[in-house]
Amino acid sequence: MKSKAERPRVLLVDDYPDAREMYSEYLQFSGFDVVEASNGVEALERAIEDAPDIILMDLSLPVMDGWEATRRLKADTRTAGIPVVALTGHALAGISEGARKAGCDAFVTKPCLPEDLVKEIRKTLDRDASAAAKRSRRSGKYEKTIG
Amino acid sequence: MLGPRHAAHLAAAAVQHRTPKRRGAAATTSRRVRVTFPPRRDEQLAARVRLLEGFVGRTEVADCAQYALKWLGEALGVSQSICLLKPIDEQVLFAAAAYGFAGSSVTSFMVPLDEWGNPLIAALAGGRPALFPAAHSATDRRRRPATPFEDSAFQALPIGVSGFSDDAFGLLLIRGTAVHLRSELAWFGTLFGQKLDQILRQQALTEGDRRQGRERSLLHSIINAVTDPILLTDTEGRLLIANARALTLFTATEEESEGRRGAVRMNNMLLSSALSSKAIEETGATRRELLLVNPADGSDLLFELLSTITEDPRHGTGVVSVLRNVSDLRRASEEIEENNRRLRIAEVQARAESDRLNLIIDSVADPIVVTDAAGATSLMNEPAERLFTLQQMASGLQQRWVQANDAHFSSFIAGMLVSADRRRVGQIGLMDPLTGEAMPVEAIAGKILSEHGELTAVVTILHDRREAIEKAKLYEQLKQASDELERKIQAATADIAQQNELLRRQAIELEQASALKSQFLANMSHEFRTPLNAMLGYTSMLLQGVNGEVGQPVKRQLGRIESNGRHLLTIINEILDISRIEAGRMPLQVSRIRIPELLAEVKAELEPIILRSRLPVVIDIPRDLKPVITDRQKVKQIVLNLLSNALKFTHAGTITIGACQQDRDRTLTLSVSDTGIGIAPADQEKIFDDFRQIDNSPTRAYGGTGLGLSICRRLAQMLDGRIAVQSEKGRGSTFTLTLPIKGRR
């Protein structure tokens, strides 16, 4: 999968298959490489195995919810550098705050049109790229650069 | 008097010249005289001259007598002699002089005048010489008086003015009874008696003079001791005698000050004129006031002048004046007058006070009785009089009631008088003097004590208890009623408490239900959105031709799906907002916000709609708007809503967003004005209700959920602000949001 290095890899975590499929199709249409997971545990496996550039994380998930999964990702040095965009249908107060506390870098409320989601992903990646550039200047651990 | 005194002086001088020679001669001639007795004629003469010379200048009785006895011894050869004299005022003869005795025993020899049996006293009283022959036996001795001569013969010769006469004042006792000396002794006795008489008279005279002088000075000091001035003046007013106090008023020496002398002159003039007035002559003694000047300090002195005319045959008529200082008296009398005046005022005041007291006592509705210490009524007010005194026109029955009242009260007072209590409260069963109705009264009696603790009066106030008893009865009824009421209230309260508890539970249940509802709505909107998300997502993808371009008719249908989906999403979002607000799950996030930036943001967000509407949207705000401390997101939501409403309901004209700061009540007003369709006054409140649009028909011309303004109003309330509308149908509307500048108040 790393052969398509110019296509940023998105790990899409959502338990609702229609939504997952829709976003996946649109993201690929928009030029992203997509890896999918349907719960928190899968998300952690995929994140380590497939090393995505960004993770889209639905918060209400079976087995392990999105908050817990995000905390674990951020606690693991292998995955801590990957930006996480939280995605939820719950717009109740406190949720976005909780997501940020868990380590999410951005927050998107469903319903979210595919094009809006793509805009948010690009924005987050741009922000992260400048941060990554700083990081890579400090240590050469990350060879990957995002064009 | 000059003649004899001069002669005596000369004689004394002659004696002194001769004395040394003669004494020496006497010592040698005494024995010779005895030998040559009877003396010759010339010797006899010389001796007589000697005696006379010796008497001249002797003024002391004892001295003179001593000289005379000595002469007797020397000239006549009398070896022993005693001169007994009776001093004035004493009833005893004592030895004034003695001659020829050894020792001093003779000087204490004396004979009391009341020893009538004593031959010496008999001789003195009889004025005749007595002879006492020498005693040879005890019998002889009993017949003669005891004398210093012891058993020797002697003779007693009375001494008087005219020789040995009956006015004798002394006895000359001579040793021996020689008859040949009789003539010489007679001469001597006469001379000696006269000489002694002269001396005694002289002494008496001197004594009298001295006594007179003493009396005079005593009188003077008495007069001077009198503090009132006392004066003796002659009929012309000239000062004859004055006491010390008078002298200070009426005399002054040249050394004293002019003022003092002037005062003295003035006093003399005043006194003279007072004394010379006719009054004295007519009445003899007068009293009148005389105002003089005190020479010491010039102050006025008021005197009462008492003048008495004294008639003295030797010194003529004089006036004795006594001045009594009455300045102090006058002052005292003025003070007394003043005190009297005050007393009168006090009396008037006391009377007024008493009148007032009476008025007060009379005006008290309760009967008041003042009783004296003996139990007699000394004062009572009108209500008391009605109870205790017989009224005219009273029937016999009424009289008995009054008498009964009086008896009851008297027994109460009697009890009070004998008790030691100072206050006593008691009940007396009186009767109404008009109706005979029982009239229980409460009697409150207090003793009034004098300063010394003596009882002076008892004041008793009677209080009619009928009303109180009636009231107590009523109160009891009232209390019963009130208790009843209270019981009912308690029952009702218990009921209410139960109801309240029920209500409280219901409220909790309702709250829980409401929370459940909100939770349900929140969940439901989530559940709505998940499928809607997919629907909108796929529609969007189809429209974008993600999987190949679609035809125009399909695109139009997909557009319908999309717009209806968006509308549904809006409704869902707004329902969610309302449920969040109502569930209290929309917290405030207060920060300092800048209104111009916020408005620009709102305008930018709605830019597509603005462009579509082709209406100018003008932001018209003052430059110096201060930042507002509030929840930015909520303000933005409100303004977004108001602006989108304005765009929706306006077809032509302008939309203006304004802002205005009121420093007075520290508020900020944001307004959105349009020139749209407007709202009828009757509908202006309804538009804030949930799901309300004026056109509620299924085919209503304008989109929207009808929840926007209701959310705006709720949000404004959360921010302590308010939303109001001003509108005219067909003219346009202005919605204003008013917010506190400094956040929540």
Interface residues (C-beta under 8 A of the other chain):
Chain A: Y16 D18 A19 M22 Y23 E25 Y26 F29 G89 H90 A91 L92 A93 G94 K110 P111 C112 L113 P114 E115
Chain B: A522 S525 H526 E527 R529 T530 P531 L532 N533 A534 L536 G537 Y538 S540 M541 Q544 V546 N547 L569 N573 L576 R580 R585 M586 P587
